[in-house]
Every structure is written in C-alpha cells, then in structure tokens.
Amino acid sequence: MSERRHLPPIGALASFAAAARHGSFSRAGEEIGLTQSAVSRQIALLEDWLQTLLFDRTGRRVALNADGRAYADEITPALDRIRRATARLATKGPENALSIATLPSFGMRWLAPRLPRFTAEHPDLVVNFAARSDTFDFADEDFDAAIHFGLPDWPGAAHDFLFRETSIPVCAPAWLAANPLAAPADLIGKPLLFQTSRKDAWTRWFRLAGVAAPTVPGPTFEHFLMLAQAAAAGAGAALIPSFLIEPELAAGTLVSPFDLPLSTDDAYYLVSPETGGSEALARFRDWVVREAASS
C-alpha cells in the first residue's frame, strides 16, 4: 500500500479537527470558513477514506465516537505543528537575524555586557534575545538556540559546553556586622535565602563545609538577581553564582564571609537543534564558545 493512501486530504483533516474541537459541524464551519454542509461533506469524505465512522449522528446532532476521539487525539498535535511550521516559514526573518532563548539572569549579567564585542566582530548579524527558563521543543518554538543550565540532556538538541558555575555564600556588609560569622556552623539558625531551582544548595554547601545542618526553609526567589537584591538589602545570606554578582562584589554591596565555593557537575550550554542551523548560528556559536573559554 502506498504512503499516499495513509495521507487523507488536508481539507478533510482540518474540517474533522475543527468539528472534533467544537462538537458541532456548524461551529467548525464558522472557524474554518465553510458552510455546515461543506464540513459535513469533508468529514464524510474522511470517513469513506478511513472506512470508519468518526461521529455518531442523531438527527442534526453529532458526537465523536470512540474511534473519532482516538483519531482526533492523534492528529491534532500534528496539525498544530504543521500550522506552526507554516507560520514560521511564512514569517521567516532575514538570514542575518537570530533568536536566542536565554536564562534571565545569565542573559542580563553574562550575555548582555558582552554583546558589544559580538557586534564589533559580526556587525552584519542581529541577535534577538528572549528570557526563557523552561526546556522546550525547538520544533514548536521560533528560536534558533537557547542557553541551558544543567546536564547535557536537552531532548533533540546539540550541546556546546560554555562553563560550570561556582556559587559562593554572600550577604550585605551591615548584615554581617550584625551577625558575626567565625565559621560555617555559625550560619545555622540565621536567615538563609534560596533560589527556586537550587533549593538544595545550602544543604550541599553545609555538607561541603563538614557541618551537619538541618534543612530550614527560607524565602525563595525565582531569579538570581532578585536573590542578590534581597541579600544586599539585608534579608539574609544567599548562595549565588559568583559570575552573576561581580558588580555587587566589586561595589561592596555584597561580601562573602567564607572562601568556600560550591561547584557541581551542572554547567551552562548553548543548545540548538540537532539538525544544525544557519551560517549565522554557526558564527554566534563560535563566538559564544570562545567568549566562555576566555572568561
């Protein structure tokens, strides 16, 4: 049997998907710009193609049957991906433009300050950045690449290693003066601040310090820069990647009471579709990997 036999007309599929979504041929017609009778004919064509009834019909009322529900569940995601792919291609930007998804704090404190060097090296390229903290499917999103933190485990993506992070304990100078710390154990019972995705950081740091410390919940912050602001305001001590708070350390608004950095196997990566990418992406990849190696 040819592959074509397994590909029903797209118009019939679109009519069926709309009718399945609305539970009505007339409302499906309103959505896709056809009359109720035209939708009915398209669905009858599809049922004849499949040799399977997809709707139970009672007078003028229709309802998906079990086969129809199962078929709708299978084809709806595929049709949605076709629509997104078509929209991306129809609105495709210029060849010299890139769209990069980046972790918010990483984008603000590592990428943004380095962009003048990228622009000087590649004045013909335009890079657009958007803040994203979640993992996504490149087939479903309009991004050329993304910044990922963790293990090299982004599904369906190639990983270019950038660097590992080292977190250090920090606090405001005034807070430290009011809470003298002679040893790591002195932090037990003090207000500790947490980052949402690193809730075990303090537990791991105390273990590194050789201190048996109970896990005491504290305020959590989604982004590291929010965490840094809270610590600088005197809300408590925080564990923050040192590269993200270089300005605060240089200005003295944050200080580190102990020279005991915490490292893990997690790292920052530039991730991009395994299928490759444009020449513009290759140039950006080369630049960001070199920049990371030299920082």
VEXGURO-956796 format. One line per field, with one value per residue (C-alpha): residue number from 0; chain; x, y, z. Coordinates in steps of 0.5 Angstrom, whole numbers, plus 500, padded with zeros to 3 digits. Layout:
N
resi [NUM,...] $
chain [A,...] $
u [X,...] $
v [Y,...] $
w [Z,...] $
//
This chain:
295
resi [0,1,2,3,4,5,6,7,8,9,10,11,12,13,14,15,16,17,18,19,20,21,22,23,24,25,26,27,28,29,30,31,32,33,34,35,36,37,38,39,40,41,42,43,44,45,46,47,48,49,50,51,52,53,54,55,56,57,58,59,60,61,62,63,64,65,66,67,68,69,70,71,72,73,74,75,76,77,78,79,80,81,82,83,84,85,86,87,88,89,90,91,92,93,94,95,96,97,98,99,100,101,102,103,104,105,106,107,108,109,110,111,112,113,114,115,116,117,118,119,120,121,122,123,124,125,126,127,128,129,130,131,132,133,134,135,136,137,138,139,140,141,142,143,144,145,146,147,148,149,150,151,152,153,154,155,156,157,158,159,160,161,162,163,164,165,166,167,168,169,170,171,172,173,174,175,176,177,178,179,180,181,182,183,184,185,186,187,188,189,190,191,192,193,194,195,196,197,198,199,200,201,202,203,204,205,206,207,208,209,210,211,212,213,214,215,216,217,218,219,220,221,222,223,224,225,226,227,228,229,230,231,232,233,234,235,236,237,238,239,240,241,242,243,244,245,246,247,248,249,250,251,252,253,254,255,256,257,258,259,260,261,262,263,264,265,266,267,268,269,270,271,272,273,274,275,276,277,278,279,280,281,282,283,284,285,286,287,288,289,290,291,292,293,294] $
chain [A,A,A,A,A,A,A,A,A,A,A,A,A,A,A,A,A,A,A,A,A,A,A,A,A,A,A,A,A,A,A,A,A,A,A,A,A,A,A,A,A,A,A,A,A,A,A,A,A,A,A,A,A,A,A,A,A,A,A,A,A,A,A,A,A,A,A,A,A,A,A,A,A,A,A,A,A,A,A,A,A,A,A,A,A,A,A,A,A,A,A,A,A,A,A,A,A,A,A,A,A,A,A,A,A,A,A,A,A,A,A,A,A,A,A,A,A,A,A,A,A,A,A,A,A,A,A,A,A,A,A,A,A,A,A,A,A,A,A,A,A,A,A,A,A,A,A,A,A,A,A,A,A,A,A,A,A,A,A,A,A,A,A,A,A,A,A,A,A,A,A,A,A,A,A,A,A,A,A,A,A,A,A,A,A,A,A,A,A,A,A,A,A,A,A,A,A,A,A,A,A,A,A,A,A,A,A,A,A,A,A,A,A,A,A,A,A,A,A,A,A,A,A,A,A,A,A,A,A,A,A,A,A,A,A,A,A,A,A,A,A,A,A,A,A,A,A,A,A,A,A,A,A,A,A,A,A,A,A,A,A,A,A,A,A,A,A,A,A,A,A,A,A,A,A,A,A,A,A,A,A,A,A,A,A,A,A,A,A,A,A,A,A,A,A] $
u [500,503,504,500,494,495,495,488,486,489,482,478,483,482,475,475,479,475,469,472,474,467,463,459,459,456,461,467,465,465,472,475,470,466,459,456,454,461,464,459,462,469,468,464,470,475,470,470,478,479,473,471,465,468,462,455,450,443,438,442,447,454,458,465,465,471,475,474,476,482,484,483,488,493,492,491,498,501,496,498,506,504,501,507,512,508,507,515,517,512,514,522,526,533,538,543,538,538,533,536,533,537,536,534,540,545,542,543,549,554,551,549,555,559,554,559,564,560,557,564,566,560,557,552,549,543,541,535,534,528,528,526,527,524,526,522,522,525,520,515,519,521,528,535,538,538,542,541,544,544,547,547,540,536,532,533,539,546,550,556,559,560,563,561,558,561,557,559,556,554,551,550,556,551,548,555,557,550,551,559,561,567,566,561,557,555,550,546,540,541,536,538,535,534,534,528,531,537,533,538,544,545,545,550,554,554,556,562,564,563,557,551,546,538,535,531,526,527,525,526,527,526,532,539,538,532,536,542,538,535,541,544,538,540,535,540,545,545,549,550,554,560,560,553,554,561,558,556,562,566,562,562,554,555,561,563,564,568,572,568,566,560,561,557,557,552,554,552,551,549,544,541,537,541,539,544,543,544,551,549,548,555,558,554,556,564,564,560,564,571,568,566,573,576,572] $
v [500,507,512,517,512,514,521,524,531,536,540,534,533,541,540,534,537,543,539,535,541,544,538,542,542,549,552,548,552,558,557,555,559,553,552,547,542,543,541,535,533,534,529,524,524,523,517,514,515,511,506,508,513,518,521,519,522,523,528,534,533,530,527,524,516,512,512,519,521,517,520,527,526,523,528,535,536,534,539,544,543,544,551,553,551,554,561,561,560,565,570,568,573,576,571,575,575,570,569,566,564,565,564,571,572,569,574,580,579,575,576,583,586,582,584,590,585,581,587,589,582,581,588,585,580,582,577,578,575,573,570,563,559,552,547,547,543,547,544,548,555,560,560,558,557,557,558,551,550,543,537,536,533,538,533,533,538,539,542,546,547,554,554,551,556,557,559,563,565,572,578,585,588,591,584,581,586,585,577,576,569,566,559,556,553,560,561,555,559,565,567,564,565,560,560,557,552,551,549,544,549,551,543,542,548,546,538,541,545,539,542,537,543,542,544,550,553,560,565,563,567,565,569,570,578,578,574,578,584,581,579,586,589,585,580,574,570,567,562,566,564,569,571,574,578,581,588,588,584,590,595,592,592,584,581,573,571,565,563,556,556,551,547,542,538,542,547,552,550,553,548,548,543,537,538,544,551,557,560,566,561,558,565,566,559,560,567,565,559,563,568,563,560,567,569] $
w [500,498,503,500,502,509,508,508,504,509,508,511,517,518,518,522,527,528,529,534,538,538,538,532,524,524,529,526,519,522,525,518,513,511,511,515,509,507,513,513,506,508,514,510,505,511,514,507,506,513,512,519,522,527,529,532,529,532,528,527,533,532,537,537,538,541,534,533,540,539,532,534,540,535,529,533,535,528,525,530,529,521,523,527,522,516,520,522,515,512,517,517,519,515,514,519,525,530,536,542,549,555,562,565,570,565,560,564,567,562,555,555,557,552,546,544,543,539,535,533,531,527,525,520,525,529,535,539,546,550,557,558,564,561,557,550,543,538,533,537,538,534,537,534,540,548,554,558,565,568,565,557,557,553,548,541,542,541,547,546,553,556,563,570,576,582,588,594,600,601,605,606,610,615,616,617,622,626,625,626,623,625,622,617,623,625,620,623,625,621,616,609,602,597,589,587,582,587,594,596,595,602,604,600,602,609,607,604,610,614,618,620,619,619,613,615,609,608,603,596,589,582,579,582,581,586,591,590,591,598,600,599,603,609,608,610,607,600,595,589,583,583,576,577,582,580,580,587,590,586,589,596,597,598,601,602,609,607,602,601,594,592,585,581,575,572,567,562,555,548,546,539,534,532,525,525,523,519,518,523,528,527,528,534,537,535,539,545,546,545,550,555,555,556,561] $
//
